[in-house]
Amino acid sequence: MHHPDVEALPHDNDTTIPEAANCLGTDPIGDYFGDYGHNEAVDLGSNEADNWMDLDNDSESEGPRPDNLDLSEFDDEADNAELETKDHEYVRPSAPVISTADQDNPELAQSDQHDRHNNDFEPQPPPNPASGTYTWLHVVKHNSLAGQPVAAAMSSQDSYSATMQNQGSENMYALFSGKLEWEVARWAKFQSHLSATAMTELLSIEGVVEKLGLSFKNSIELNKIINHKLPSKRPPFKRVPFNLGGENFEVYMHDIKECVKALFSDPEFAPYLKYAPEKHYTDDTCTIRLYHDMHTGDWWWDMQASRRRCVLNVYHACMSMILEPLIEPGTNGCLMANGNRIIHHAHTIYACFIGDYPEQVQCTCVVTGDCIQCPTPRNELGEFDAAEAASSWQPIAPLLAALKKVDKHPVQYRQLAQANRVKPLIAPFWKNLPYFDVYRSITPDVLHQMYQGVIKHIISWATKACGWAEIDARCCHLPPNHNIHLFLKGITTLSCVSGKEHTQMCQILLGLIINIHLPNNLSNIPFIQAIHAILDFLYLAQYPVHTSETLKLMDDSLANFHDHKHIFIQLGLCDNFNIPKLHFISHYVCCIKLFGTTDNFNTKYTERLHIDLAKDAYHATNHKDEYMQMTRWLEQKEKMGCHDQYIQWQQAKETSSALATDDVEWVALGLDQRRYLKISKAPASTN
């Protein structure tokens, strides 16, 4: 993979970071966040439902939902397994990083000391160190052939262009008469909340079609052009009916292997793809390690040498069908071409599961109320031990052994499931996925675990301790600030508080409780220190780049919270701290080391896609048999998006300004210290 040259920061102009900020090693100006048994699958072809989206009806329907299962409490078993590690070699660094002072910390560096032995590598200075805001980091790459290209192939844009030419169209806007008709079609499909009926009524106005020179007269004809003639780079939806427990179900899905190939071959992603794991350090002493994107974590490195086999209700049956195409290429590999027309031998490995706690419980099959990653008993979740949190994993071997007895010894299987505190499901979706450990796959979720979990509890406790009237009064008297949202009516009367609102509350929470008077004349020092510590952990957890030192700061902040949390019990706000979400944040440091920083797995991104891919799609239907209409609507948008990308590529070629994807300068989020000031053209003024 080619990496662009990046200008380095001159040594005589290095920014000196204050000691407190330097130990964080991320942003010298204090920016915590960085830059803001079933039937044959039915292929939904082009001959169905063309006219469905032209009918208006408000009736809605919901499909059946599986019943939640739960078990009584059982005893745990412990059986830990270790992953192997591979040898590696040093190579020249290939990405920029922030300057930090050299600091030796034998305790932090102990796990990485082997990276430096028996090596004569001498780092070379970066080219053109005359200007810029970067210095070079030290990169350790795996010494295997992982990620090496095996051949060259036609790019996805060239393949798309060839398809257009095969249809006899030399026009850039192929299948549309020209730019105007294309823009009208694009507007019709990308405009939010524009119904097909409204589009048809617009085109039915006398003279509109003739004046615009359109080849379609209503939304039905436009849909036929998109469905039957416009090619797609994405696989179509499939409707797969299946029977489970005597009840018929349907699942709508893409071929996941073809989805991976489509994303892998997208030229826009080519500059950012990584094909092998790396270890990043601040310098060649390999003392301070950096964690950011997934390829810098330990999981990928360990995957080069390890193998895992992995665990039903309707959810697991559907997931099994969706993920089945990953099993064979995950085990034996397959050839995939990237956006730069280079073919790689790729393994499609299911690595991480992203979801809220109920979804994590459903995935791992553990009993609700237990930790979904370690065997800590539910009545001890409130205790904190950093060393145990980093090394204690829920053993998967007993669960896999129990699954082998499900057919011949169902009673014994249920007993083993109870002993291992898991729900006795017959065929978990991850049972046959290669290299997969379901307990290690669970990733941090800042939105639901921190903001909608821990912070929600903290705000509730603070409100009860200080009184709702006092908290709301302090909210009303906070001074205005351009970067802080003010709750002028207070925060205690809010209901259904969103993650964004919890984020805004965190910005003022410490100011609301300063010098607060607690009941029974209790000292407010441990109260303030506990909330201060959990806020420190919250913001540290969201760093876009971590070092060995910032990870230690996370552990220290969490330990500080646990040292002062007794104040909440003294105030009668809670009886214990056996809260699964509060317990899971003790695993954050370990998860960051495995998979990279938390911004790689934040569910706020997928929550936002509910609007684009589910709610908007549903609004575009007539609310009858909506699933087929929704999949058709999504396919149409994908086709239009691909064609739009193709037109931009053709226009760039004509103006000789086509982007060379190999030359795109890319820096991991948080490693770029450049700051830009945005000023509105017409700023609001007050008298």
C-alpha positions in Angstrom: 0.0 0.0 0.0 1.5 3.3 -1.0 1.6 6.0 1.6 2.0 9.6 0.6 4.9 11.7 1.9 3.9 14.0 4.7 5.7 17.1 5.7 7.2 17.0 9.2 7.2 19.6 11.9 10.6 21.2 12.3 12.3 20.3 15.6 13.0 24.0 16.4 9.3 24.7 16.1 7.9 21.8 18.1 5.0 22.7 20.3 5.8 22.2 24.0 2.9 20.6 25.7 2.3 21.3 29.4 3.0 18.4 31.6 -0.7 17.5 32.2 -1.5 17.7 28.5 1.7 16.0 27.5 0.9 12.9 29.4 -2.3 12.6 27.4 -0.2 13.0 24.2 -3.2 13.7 22.0 -4.0 17.4 21.7 -2.0 20.3 23.1 -5.0 22.6 23.0 -7.2 20.4 25.1 -9.6 19.0 22.4 -10.8 15.7 23.9 -12.6 14.6 20.8 -10.2 15.5 18.0 -11.9 16.5 14.8 -15.3 17.0 15.5 -33.8 -25.5 6.8 -35.2 -23.0 4.4 -36.5 -22.5 0.9 -34.3 -21.4 -1.9 -33.4 -17.7 -1.8 -35.6 -15.5 -4.0 -33.7 -12.8 -5.8 -35.7 -9.6 -5.8 -35.4 -9.0 -9.5 -36.5 -6.1 -11.7 -40.0 -7.2 -12.5 -41.7 -6.8 -9.1 -43.2 -3.9 -7.2 -42.3 -1.2 -9.8 -45.7 0.5 -9.0 -45.8 -0.1 -5.3 -44.4 3.2 -4.3 -47.1 5.1 -6.2 -49.9 4.1 -3.8 -50.7 6.0 -0.7 -52.1 4.2 2.3 -51.5 4.7 6.0 -52.0 1.2 7.3 -49.0 -0.3 9.1 -48.0 -3.8 10.2 -45.4 -5.4 12.4 -43.8 -8.8 12.2 -43.7 -11.3 15.0 -41.1 -10.8 17.7 -39.3 -13.6 19.4 -39.9 -14.1 23.1 -37.1 -13.2 25.5 -35.5 -16.1 27.3 -34.0 -16.0 30.8 -32.7 -18.6 33.2 -32.2 -18.7 36.9 -28.7 -18.0 38.4 -26.1 -20.7 37.9 -22.5 -21.3 38.8 -19.7 -20.1 36.5 -16.8 -22.1 35.1 -13.4 -20.7 34.3 -11.3 -21.9 31.4 -9.0 -19.3 29.9 -7.3 -19.6 26.5 -4.3 -17.6 25.3 -3.6 -16.4 21.8 -0.3 -17.0 20.1 1.8 -14.1 18.8 4.0 -14.0 15.7 7.5 -12.7 15.1 7.8 -9.4 13.4 10.2 -7.0 12.0 10.7 -3.2 11.9 10.0 -1.2 8.8 10.1 2.4 7.9 7.2 4.4 9.4 4.4 5.2 7.0 2.1 7.6 8.9 2.4 10.8 10.9 1.9 11.3 14.6 2.0 14.0 17.2 5.3 14.9 18.8 5.5 13.7 22.4 8.4 13.8 24.8 10.3 10.5 25.3 9.2 9.0 28.6 10.3 5.7 30.0 7.9 3.6 31.8 9.1 0.0 32.3 5.8 -1.1 33.7 3.8 0.0 30.6 6.5 -1.1 28.2 7.0 -4.6 29.6 4.4 -6.2 27.2 6.1 -4.7 24.2 9.8 -5.1 25.0 10.2 -8.1 22.6 9.4 -5.7 19.7 12.8 -4.1 20.0 15.1 -7.1 20.5 17.6 -8.3 17.9 17.0 -5.6 15.4 19.3 -3.1 13.7 16.7 -0.9 12.3 17.6 2.8 12.2 14.8 5.3 11.6 15.2 7.6 8.6 14.2 11.3 8.9 11.1 12.2 6.9 11.5 14.0 3.6 11.1 17.8 3.4 11.0 18.6 7.1 10.6 22.3 6.3 6.9 22.8 7.1 3.8 21.0 8.4 2.5 19.7 11.6 3.7 16.1 11.8 6.5 14.0 12.9 7.0 10.4 12.0 6.0 7.5 14.2 7.8 4.2 14.5 5.9 1.3 12.8 6.4 -2.4 13.4 4.9 -4.6 10.7 4.2 -8.3 10.7 6.9 -10.2 8.9 4.6 -12.6 7.1 3.2 -12.3 3.6 -0.1 -11.0 5.0 -1.6 -8.3 2.8 0.7 -8.7 -0.2 -1.0 -8.3 -3.6 -1.3 -11.3 -5.9 -2.4 -9.8 -9.2 -3.9 -6.7 -10.9 -7.5 -6.3 -12.0 -9.9 -3.9 -13.8 -11.1 -1.1 -11.5 -14.8 -0.9 -10.5 -15.2 2.3 -12.4 -13.7 0.8 -15.6 -15.9 -2.2 -15.2 -19.0 0.1 -14.7 -17.9 2.1 -17.8 -17.6 -1.1 -19.8 -21.1 -2.1 -18.8 -22.4 1.2 -20.0 -20.7 0.9 -23.3 -22.0 -2.7 -23.8 -25.5 -1.2 -23.6 -24.5 1.0 -26.5 -24.3 4.3 -24.5 -21.4 6.6 -25.0 -23.2 9.4 -23.1 -21.7 10.1 -19.7 -25.2 10.3 -18.3 -26.0 6.9 -19.8 -29.6 5.9 -19.9 -30.6 9.6 -19.4 -30.8 12.0 -22.3 -28.4 14.5 -20.7 -27.3 16.4 -17.6 -30.7 18.0 -17.0 -32.6 14.8 -17.0 -30.0 13.2 -14.8 -30.2 16.0 -12.3 -34.0 15.7 -12.2 -33.8 12.0 -11.6 -31.1 12.4 -9.0 -33.2 15.0 -7.2 -36.3 12.8 -7.3 -34.4 9.9 -5.6 -32.2 11.7 -3.2 -34.7 14.4 -2.0 -35.8 13.5 1.6 -39.5 12.8 2.1 -40.4 13.3 -1.6 -43.1 10.8 -2.3 -43.5 9.1 -5.7 -47.0 10.5 -5.9 -45.7 14.1 -5.5 -43.1 13.5 -8.2 -45.8 12.1 -10.6 -48.1 15.1 -9.9 -45.2 17.5 -10.6 -44.5 15.9 -14.0 -48.2 15.8 -14.8 -48.3 19.6 -14.9 -48.8 20.6 -18.5 -45.6 21.4 -20.3 -43.1 20.4 -17.5 -42.0 17.2 -19.2 -41.7 18.9 -22.6 -39.9 21.9 -21.3 -37.4 19.8 -19.4 -37.1 17.3 -22.3 -37.6 14.3 -20.0 -37.9 10.7 -21.3 -40.1 9.7 -18.3 -43.5 11.1 -17.5 -44.0 9.8 -14.0 -42.2 8.0 -11.2 -43.3 4.6 -12.5 -41.3 5.2 -15.8 -38.3 6.5 -13.8 -38.3 3.5 -11.5 -38.4 1.2 -14.6 -35.3 2.9 -16.0 -33.5 2.5 -12.7 -34.6 -1.1 -12.0 -34.2 -2.6 -15.5 -31.5 -0.6 -17.2 -29.2 1.0 -14.6 -26.5 -1.4 -13.4 -25.4 -1.6 -9.8 -22.2 -2.2 -8.1 -24.0 -3.6 -5.1 -25.6 -7.0 -4.7 -29.4 -7.1 -4.8 -31.6 -7.9 -1.8 -32.7 -11.5 -1.4 -35.9 -12.6 0.3 -35.2 -15.9 2.2 -38.2 -17.7 3.7 -37.5 -20.3 6.4 -39.4 -22.3 9.0 -38.5 -22.3 12.7 -40.5 -24.2 15.3 -43.4 -24.7 12.9 -43.7 -21.0 12.2 -42.8 -19.3 8.9 -40.5 -16.3 8.8 -38.8 -14.2 6.1 -35.5 -12.4 6.2 -34.4 -9.8 3.7 -30.6 -9.6 3.2 -27.7 -8.9 0.9 -25.1 -11.5 0.1 -22.5 -10.4 2.7 -19.5 -11.7 0.8 -20.6 -9.7 -2.2 -21.0 -6.6 0.0 -17.5 -7.0 1.3 -16.2 -7.3 -2.3 -18.2 -4.2 -3.3 -16.8 -2.1 -0.5 -13.3 -3.5 -0.9 -13.3 -2.5 -4.6 -14.6 1.0 -4.1 -12.0 3.5 -5.3 -12.9 6.0 -2.6 -11.8 3.6 0.1 -8.6 2.5 -1.6 -6.3 5.1 0.1 -7.5 4.1 3.5 -7.4 0.3 3.4 -4.9 -1.6 5.5 -3.9 -5.2 4.5 -1.8 -6.2 7.4 -1.5 -5.5 11.2 0.9 -2.9 12.5 2.2 -1.8 15.9 2.7 2.0 16.2 5.1 3.6 18.7 6.1 7.2 19.3 9.8 6.5 18.6 12.2 3.7 17.9 12.6 2.8 21.6 9.1 1.2 21.4 8.3 2.5 24.9 5.0 4.3 24.3 2.6 2.5 22.0 -0.2 4.1 20.0 -3.7 2.7 19.5 -6.1 4.2 17.0 -7.5 2.3 14.0 -8.2 -1.4 14.1 -4.9 -2.4 12.4 -3.0 -1.0 15.3 -4.7 -3.2 17.9 -3.7 -6.6 19.1 -6.6 -8.6 17.7 -5.5 -8.5 14.0 -1.9 -9.2 15.0 -3.1 -12.3 16.9 -5.4 -13.4 14.1 -2.3 -14.1 12.0 -1.6 -17.1 14.2 -4.9 -18.1 16.0 -8.1 -19.9 15.2 -11.5 -19.9 17.0 -14.7 -21.7 16.3 -17.8 -20.2 17.6 -22.9 -20.2 19.3 -30.8 -19.2 18.8 -34.1 -18.0 18.3 -35.2 -16.2 15.1 -32.4 -13.7 15.5 -29.7 -16.3 15.5 -31.4 -18.2 12.6 -31.4 -15.0 10.5 -27.9 -14.1 11.4 -26.7 -17.6 10.5 -28.1 -17.2 7.0 -26.6 -13.8 6.6 -23.1 -14.7 7.7 -23.0 -18.2 6.1 -21.1 -16.8 3.0 -18.3 -15.7 5.3 -17.4 -19.2 6.5 -15.6 -20.6 3.4 -13.6 -17.5 2.4 -12.9 -16.8 6.1 -11.2 -20.2 6.3 -9.6 -20.6 2.9 -9.6 -17.0 1.7 -10.7 -15.5 -1.6 -9.4 -13.1 -4.2 -10.6 -9.5 -4.0 -9.6 -6.4 -6.1 -9.4 -3.1 -4.3 -10.1 0.4 -5.8 -6.5 0.6 -7.1 -7.0 -2.5 -9.3 -4.8 -4.6 -7.1 -5.9 -8.2 -6.2 -5.3 -9.4 -2.7 -5.9 -12.8 -1.1 -8.4 -11.8 1.6 -10.0 -13.6 4.5 -13.5 -12.4 5.4 -13.3 -12.8 9.2 -16.2 -11.7 11.5 -14.2 -9.8 14.1 -16.4 -7.5 16.2 -20.0 -7.2 17.4 -21.3 -3.7 17.9 -24.5 -3.2 19.9 -26.2 -2.1 23.1 -26.3 -4.4 26.2 -29.5 -6.2 25.3 -28.1 -7.0 21.8 -24.8 -8.1 23.3 -26.7 -10.5 25.6 -28.6 -11.8 22.7 -25.4 -12.3 20.7 -23.4 -14.0 23.5 -26.3 -15.9 25.0 -25.3 -15.0 28.6 -28.0 -14.4 31.2 -29.2 -10.9 31.5 -27.4 -9.1 34.3 -24.1 -10.9 33.8 -21.0 -9.4 32.2 -20.9 -10.4 28.5 -17.1 -10.5 28.4 -15.7 -11.9 31.7 -16.8 -14.6 34.2 -17.2 -12.1 37.1 -20.3 -13.1 39.2 -23.2 -10.6 39.0 -22.9 -9.8 42.7 -19.3 -8.7 42.3 -19.7 -6.5 39.2 -19.2 -3.4 41.3 -15.7 -4.3 42.3 -12.8 -3.0 40.2 -9.5 -4.7 39.5 -7.6 -3.3 36.5 -5.3 -6.4 36.2 -8.2 -8.8 36.3 -10.3 -6.7 33.9 -7.4 -6.8 31.4 -6.9 -10.6 31.5 -10.1 -12.3 32.6 -12.1 -13.6 29.6 -15.3 -15.6 29.5 -14.1 -19.1 28.5 -15.6 -20.3 25.2 -14.3 -23.9 25.3 -17.0 -25.1 27.8 -19.7 -23.6 25.7 -18.5 -25.2 22.4 -18.2 -28.5 24.2 -21.8 -28.2 25.5 -23.1 -27.4 21.9 -21.7 -30.7 20.7 -24.1 -32.5 23.0 -27.3 -30.6 21.9 -28.5 -33.4 19.6 -27.6 -36.6 21.4 -27.9 -35.4 25.0 -30.3 -32.5 25.2 -30.8 -32.8 29.0 -27.1 -32.8 29.5 -26.7 -29.9 27.2 -29.2 -27.8 29.2 -27.3 -28.7 32.4 -24.0 -27.6 30.9 -25.6 -24.4 29.6 -26.9 -23.7 33.1 -23.5 -24.4 34.6 -21.9 -21.9 32.2 -24.7 -19.3 32.7 -25.7 -19.2 29.1 -29.1 -19.6 27.5 -29.6 -23.1 26.0 -29.9 -22.1 22.4 -29.4 -24.8 19.8 -27.5 -23.1 17.0 -25.9 -19.7 17.8 -25.1 -17.8 14.6 -21.3 -17.7 15.4 -21.0 -21.5 16.1 -19.2 -22.2 12.8 -17.6 -18.8 12.0 -13.8 -19.3 11.7 -11.4 -17.5 14.0 -14.2 -16.1 16.1 -14.5 -15.8 19.9 -17.8 -14.3 20.7 -16.8 -13.0 24.1 -13.7 -11.2 22.8 -15.8 -9.8 19.9 -17.8 -7.4 22.1 -16.7 -3.8 21.7 -17.0 -0.6 23.8 -20.2 1.4 23.1 -19.7 5.0 24.3 -23.3 6.0 23.4 -25.2 3.4 25.3 -22.7 2.2 27.9 -21.3 5.7 28.9 -23.8 8.4 28.0 -27.0 6.4 28.2 -25.8 4.1 31.0 -23.2 5.3 33.4 -23.7 9.1 32.9 -27.5 8.6 33.2 -27.0 7.0 36.6 -24.5 9.7 37.7 -26.9 12.6 36.7 -29.8 10.8 38.4 -27.8 10.4 41.6 -26.5 14.0 41.6 -30.1 15.3 41.1 -31.4 13.2 44.1 -28.4 14.2 46.3 -28.5 17.9 45.5 -32.3 18.4 44.9 -33.9 19.0 41.6 -34.7 22.7 42.4 -31.0 23.4 43.2 -29.8 21.7 40.1 -32.3 23.5 37.8 -31.5 26.9 39.5 -27.8 26.4 38.8 -28.5 25.5 35.2 -30.5 28.7 34.8 -27.6 30.9 36.2 -24.7 29.5 34.1 -23.1 32.2 32.0 -23.6 32.0 28.2 -20.9 30.2 26.2 -20.7 29.7 22.4 -19.5 26.1 22.9 -21.9 24.9 25.6 -25.6 24.3 25.4 -27.5 26.0 28.2 -30.5 24.3 29.7 -32.4 27.4 30.7 -35.3 25.4 32.1 -33.1 23.0 33.9 -32.4 19.3 33.3 -34.5 17.5 35.8 -37.8 17.9 33.9 -36.4 16.4 30.7 -37.8 13.0 29.6 -36.5 10.5 27.0 -33.1 12.2 27.1 -31.0 11.5 24.0 -27.3 10.7 23.9 -26.7 14.2 22.5 -28.4 15.8 25.5 -26.4 13.7 27.9 -23.3 14.8 26.1 -24.3 18.5 26.6 -25.1 17.8 30.3 -21.6 16.4 30.8 -20.1 19.7 29.8 -21.8 21.5 32.7 -22.2 18.7 35.2 -19.1 19.5 37.3 -20.0 23.2 37.4 -23.5 22.3 38.7 -22.2 20.4 41.8 -19.2 22.6 42.8 -19.7 23.7 46.5 -23.0 21.9 46.7 -24.3 21.1 50.2 -25.1 17.4 50.7 -27.7 16.0 53.2 -26.6 15.2 56.8 -23.6 17.6 56.4 -21.6 15.0 54.5 -18.5 16.2 52.9 -18.9 16.9 49.2 -15.2 16.2 48.4 -15.6 12.4 47.6 -18.9 13.3 45.8 -17.1 15.8 43.5 -14.1 13.6 43.1 -16.1 10.6 42.0 -18.0 12.6 39.4 -14.8 14.3 38.3 -13.1 11.0 37.8 -15.9 9.4 35.8 -16.0 12.5 33.5 -12.2 12.2 33.1 -12.7 8.5 32.1 -15.5 9.5 29.7 -13.4 12.0 27.8 -10.3 9.9 27.8 -12.2 7.0 26.4 -13.1 9.0 23.4 -9.6 10.0 22.4 -9.1 9.3 18.6 -5.6 8.1 19.3 -4.3 6.5 22.5 -0.8 5.8 23.8 0.3 3.4 26.6 0.2 6.4 28.9 -3.3 7.6 28.1 -4.6 4.1 28.6 -2.9 4.1 32.1 -4.7 7.4 32.7 -8.0 5.7 31.9 -7.3 3.0 34.5 -6.3 5.6 37.0 -9.4 7.7 36.5 -11.6 4.6 36.8 -9.8 3.5 40.0 -10.3 7.0 41.4 -14.0 6.8 40.8 -14.2 3.4 42.6 -12.2 4.9 45.5 -14.9 7.5 46.1 -18.1 5.8 44.9 -19.0 4.9 48.5 -20.5 8.4 48.9 -23.4 7.4 46.7 -24.2 4.6 49.1 -23.8 6.8 52.1 -26.3 9.2 50.6 -28.8 6.4 50.1 -28.7 6.8 46.3 -28.0 3.1 45.6 -27.4 -0.1 47.4 -24.6 -1.5 45.2 -22.8 -0.9 41.9 -23.5 -4.3 40.3 -24.5 -2.6 37.0 -23.3 -4.4 33.9 -22.6 -1.2 31.9 -20.6 0.3 34.8 -18.7 -2.9 35.1 -18.0 -3.2 31.3 -16.1 0.1 31.2 -13.4 -1.6 33.2 -12.7 -3.6 30.0 -12.3 -0.5 27.8 -8.5 -0.4 28.0 -8.2 -4.1 27.0 -10.7 -3.6 24.1 -8.8 -0.6 22.8 -5.6 -2.6 22.8 -7.4 -5.3 20.8 -9.4 -3.4 18.3 -8.3 0.2 18.3 -10.0 3.3 19.7 -13.7 3.5 20.7 -14.7 5.8 17.7 -14.3 2.7 15.5 -17.2 1.1 17.2 -19.5 3.8 18.5 -23.2 2.9 17.9 -24.1 6.5 17.2 -23.2 6.0 13.6 -25.5 2.9 13.2 -28.2 4.7 15.1 -28.1 7.5 12.6 -28.5 5.0 9.8 -31.8 3.9 11.2 -33.2 7.2 9.7 -31.6 6.8 6.3 -32.0 3.1 5.8 -35.2 2.3 7.7 -37.4 5.3 8.6 -36.9 7.1 5.2 -37.4 3.8 3.4 -40.6 3.1 5.2 -42.0 6.6 4.5 -41.4 5.9 0.8 -43.8 2.9 0.8 -47.6 2.7 0.9 -47.3 0.9 4.3 -48.5 -2.4 2.9 -46.1 -5.3 2.4 -43.5 -2.6 3.2 -40.4 -4.8 3.3 -40.2 -5.5 -0.4 -40.9 -1.9 -1.2 -38.2 -0.7 1.3 -35.6 -3.0 -0.3 -36.5 -1.9 -3.8 -36.2 1.8 -2.7 -32.8 1.2 -1.1 -31.6 -0.6 -4.3 -32.7 2.4 -6.4 -30.8 4.8 -4.2 -27.7 2.7 -4.3 -27.9 2.5 -8.1 -28.3 6.2 -8.4 -25.4 6.8 -6.0 -23.1 4.5 -8.0 -24.1 6.2 -11.2 -23.5 9.6 -9.6 -20.0 8.5 -8.6 -19.4 7.2 -12.1 -20.5 10.6 -13.6 -18.1 12.5 -11.3 -15.3 10.1 -12.3 -16.0 10.8 -16.0 -16.1 14.5 -15.4 -12.8 14.4 -13.6 -11.3 12.5 -16.5 -12.6 15.1 -19.0 -11.1 18.0 -17.0 -7.8 16.1 -16.5 -8.2 16.4 -12.8 -9.0 12.8 -11.9 -7.9 12.0 -8.4 -5.0 9.6 -8.1 -6.1 7.5 -5.1 -2.5 6.5 -4.4 -1.5 10.1 -3.8 -4.3 11.1 -1.3 -2.8 12.3 1.9 -4.3 10.5 4.8 -3.7 10.9 8.5 -5.5 8.9 11.3 -8.0 11.1 13.0 -6.4 12.8 16.0 -2.8 12.7 14.6 -3.4 15.9 12.5 -2.9 18.9 14.7 -3.9 21.5 12.1 -6.8 23.6 13.2 -9.2 25.5 11.0 -11.4 28.4 12.0 -14.9 28.6 10.5 -16.6 31.9 10.4 -20.1 32.3 9.1 -20.8 34.7 6.3 -23.6 36.5 8.1 -23.0 36.0 11.9 -26.1 36.7 14.1 -26.0 39.9 15.9 -27.9 41.0 19.0 -28.9 44.4 20.1 
